[in-house]
């Protein structure tokens, strides 16, 4: 197999598409998994990638589709997972929480598990996942914050398993902050352009980083979030 190969899971997002274009320009052979493949026709033409439909809420289908794509590509060196279901409703309807958990917890874990097992058989590889600064602490988007914390801990667990097996399987946690105009909040010094986020992410992946904040300034926000006492942290207003 070629070492210059990758699978991107959650390819419909603008972030995933920009990442795919950057990898293609670097000569990487691509497989893309997306909920709506019809929206990626142009990208498929630009990158000559294999495009697979993914029902992220169906764990069994997720793993079957992933494993088939892995075989079609004769193995890959890199898997990037970008599951980012989100939403804010201060009434806390269960339907919204359940939808986020189905994607960001169950769907994510099914893909990450399948990817790790394939890399274990292959004896090498790298899994990169876009988690979020939101995983550092609970917040108003209750299920989203919790799901990103789950992802971060799951990735840590996979990293421990790689060490236990003494295999060069790299697990990279890309903790994302705000993109420009993301959710109407991407303004000021904390927002970053899509291009900047992709470049910093690719740099972290190439260097085999374990945990990286994208962009780098979010490390400061993470530290501040951790040290704020509860009575101050909980005074923030959301509407």
N, C-alpha and C positions, 0 to 999 in steps of 0.2 A: 504494500500500500504506500501511498505518498504521505509524507509527513505534513505536506502543505494541504491540509483538508480540515473542514470544520462543519459542524451542524449548529444552526441558530434556531432556538426554540422560542416561539413568540415573535415571528418575523413580521407581523403586520404593523408593529409600532414604528414610528419615525426613527427612534433610536436604533432599533434592530436593522432597519433598512440602510441607514447610514453606515452602520458597522459592517453590513454585508458588502456594500460598495467599497469600503476601505480595504477589507480583506481580499476582495476580488482583485483590486488594483495591485495588491502585493503578491498575486499569483496563487491565492488559496482556492482550492476546489470546494464548492459550497453545497450543503444540503439545508434547505429552509423548511421549517415546520410552522404552519400558520392556521389560524381558525378560519380565515377567509382567503384562500389561495387566489381567487379571482381578482383580488385587489393588488396582486403582486405580479401581474403579467409583464409590466414594463421592467420591473426589477429582474425578473427571470430572463428576459431578453438581454438585459445589460450584463448579467453575470453568468449566464449559461448554467444556472444552478438546477439541482433537483428540488422540486417543490412538492411538499406533502401536506395534505389536510390533517389538522390535529383537533380532536375534541378533548380539550384540556380538562374538562369536567369528568371524563371517563378514564379512570386510571388504567384499566386493562387495555383500552384502545390506545392510550398514550404510549404504553410500553411496547405494544405490538407494532405500532407505526414507527416508533423510534428504532426498534431493533431491525425492522425491515430496511429502513433508510441506512442504518449502519452497515448492513450487509451489502446494500446496493453500492455504497461508496467504498466498500472493502476496508472498513474501519476509518476512524478519523483521529486527528491529534488533539482537537479542541472542540468542546461543546459549550456553547453559551446559552444560558437560560434566562429569559426575560419574561416572567409572569408578573403582571402588575395590575391586577384587578383592584379597583379602588372606589371610594364613594364616601360622601359625608351626609348623614341625616341625623340630626340631634335627637330625633324620636327613637333612634336605634331599632329600626325594623329588622326582624330576624332574616327576612328574605335577602336583604342587602348583605348582612354578615355571612350568611350561608354561601352566597354567590362568591364572595371574596375568599372564603375559606376553601371552597371547592377548587378554585384556580390557584391561589397562592400557597396553599398547604398541600392538599391532596394531589393536584396536578403537578405542582413543582416536585414533590417528593417522589412521585412515580417516575418522572423523567430523570431526576438526579440519581435515583436508585438504579435505573436501567443503564444510565451512562457509566456509573461507577463499576457495575458488574462487567460491562463490555470492556472497560479499560483494565479491569483486573485480569481478564482473560488475555488481553492484548499486551499486558505488562507495562503499559505507560499511557500517558494522556494528561489532559488538563480540562477541568470543569470550571467555568467562570459563570457567576450568577450576579445579576443586578438585584441587590437587595435594596435597602433604603436607610437613610438616616432615621426614618421613623421607627426602625426596629430597636433603636437605642433605649426607648422608653415609651410607656403607654401614652395614648393621645386620643383626641376626639374621634378620629376615624378608627374606632376601637378594633375592629377585626383586621384592618390593614396594618396598623402598628403591630398587633400581636402576630400576624402572619409573617411579617418581615423579621421579627425576632425569631420565629420558628425557623425560617430559612437560614438565618445566620447560625443558629445552633446546629441545624442539620448539616450545614457545610463544615462546621467545626468537627462534628462527629465523623464525617467522611474523611477529613484530614487525619484524624486519629487512626482510622482503619487503614489508610494508606501507609502510615508509619508502622502500624502493627504488621502489615504484610511486607514491609520493606520494599515497596514499589514506588517508582518515580511518577506518582499520580499527583498532580498539583491541583489544589482546590483554591480558587480565587474568589473572595467575597468583595464585590464592587458596590460599596455603599453610596447610593446615589442621593444627591441633594436636589435642588430645583433646576429644571431646565428653563430657558427663556419662555415666559408666558405659560408655563405649566400650571394647570388648574387655576389660572388667573392670578398666581402669586409670584410668577417669575420676574421679579423686578429688583432693581438695586444691585448691591454688591454680591448678594448671595446667588443670583441667577447666573447661569452659564449657557453659552451657545451649544447647540447640538454638536457642532464640529469639535469644540474644545472637550466636551465630555467624551466623545468617541476617541479622540487622540490620547487623552489621559488613560482611558480604559485599555486601549490597545497597548500602550506603554507598560501598564501594570501587568497585563497578561504576558507580554514578552519577557518581562523580568521575573515572572513566576511569583508575584507577590501573593501573600496569604489574605491580607485584609487591606483595602485601600479606600479612601474617601474620594469621591468624584463629584465635584472638583476638590482639590486638596484643602481648600479653606474650610470644608465641612468638618474636618478633624477638630477645628476650634469649637464649632457648634456642638459637636458630640461631647466634647469635654465639658462645655458649659452645661449641657443638658444633664449630664451625670452628677454634677456637683450641686445643682440647684436644689435647695430643700423643698420638700413636698408642698409646704404652705405657699411658696412662691410659684413653683411650677404649675400648680393647679389654679392659679388666679388668671391665667390667660383667657382671653375672650375670643370666641370663634364666629359669632354672628352679632 
